[in-house]
Amino acid sequence: MKVSIHAGQRFLERVIATRNYTCFDVNTAIAYLEKVLEDVVPTSRTAQFALPGFENYKVVYRDNNVITIIPKGDKHV
């Protein structure tokens, strides 16, 4: 499962609660998310599921790509 740059940025901003980050930080977040999500097998082409280890956040997934990460109560997506 591939993780987009946008999802890496949203992970840092929303889950880790940091606004100042570098490209290295984003790449590290992407690598972390890919490692955490490597065993997740979505059952449909488009899905939302809880982020493992951070149950208050959802992963938005489409076509084998993590698009973004949103707070669990967010209804915008």
C-alpha positions in Angstrom: 0.0 0.0 0.0 1.5 3.3 -1.1 1.2 6.5 1.1 0.9 9.8 -0.6 2.9 12.9 0.3 -0.3 14.6 1.4 -1.1 11.7 3.8 2.4 12.0 5.3 1.9 15.7 5.8 -1.5 15.2 7.4 -0.1 12.5 9.7 2.5 15.0 11.0 0.0 17.9 11.3 -3.0 16.0 12.7 -1.7 13.0 14.5 1.8 14.2 15.7 0.5 17.8 16.0 3.5 19.6 14.4 3.3 22.4 11.9 7.0 22.8 11.2 8.5 19.8 9.4 11.0 19.1 6.7 11.0 16.9 3.6 13.0 14.4 5.7 10.2 14.4 8.3 7.6 13.8 5.6 9.6 10.9 4.1 10.0 9.4 7.5 6.3 9.6 8.2 5.5 8.0 4.8 8.0 5.2 5.6 6.4 4.7 9.0 2.9 4.6 7.6 3.8 2.2 4.9 5.3 -0.1 7.6 2.3 0.2 9.8 -0.1 -0.4 7.0 1.8 -3.2 5.1 -0.5 -6.0 6.5 -3.8 -4.1 6.1 -5.9 -5.6 3.3 -8.9 -3.3 2.4 -12.0 -5.1 1.2 -13.0 -2.6 -1.4 -11.6 -0.2 -4.0 -12.4 2.8 -1.8 -12.4 2.6 2.0 -11.9 4.4 5.3 -10.5 2.5 8.3 -9.0 3.3 11.7 -5.3 4.1 11.7 -3.6 1.3 13.7 -2.2 2.6 16.9 -4.1 5.9 16.6 -7.8 4.9 16.7 -9.0 8.5 16.8 -8.0 8.9 13.2 -9.1 7.4 9.9 -7.2 6.5 6.8 -8.8 7.4 3.5 -7.8 4.8 1.0 -8.4 4.4 -2.8 -6.9 2.3 -5.5 -4.0 0.9 -3.3 -3.1 4.4 -2.1 -3.5 6.2 1.2 -5.0 9.5 0.2 -5.2 11.3 3.6 -5.6 11.0 7.3 -8.6 12.6 9.0 -9.9 12.8 12.6 -12.5 10.1 13.3 -15.5 12.5 13.7 -14.7 14.5 10.5 -17.5 14.2 7.9 -15.8 16.2 5.1 -14.6 13.1 3.2 
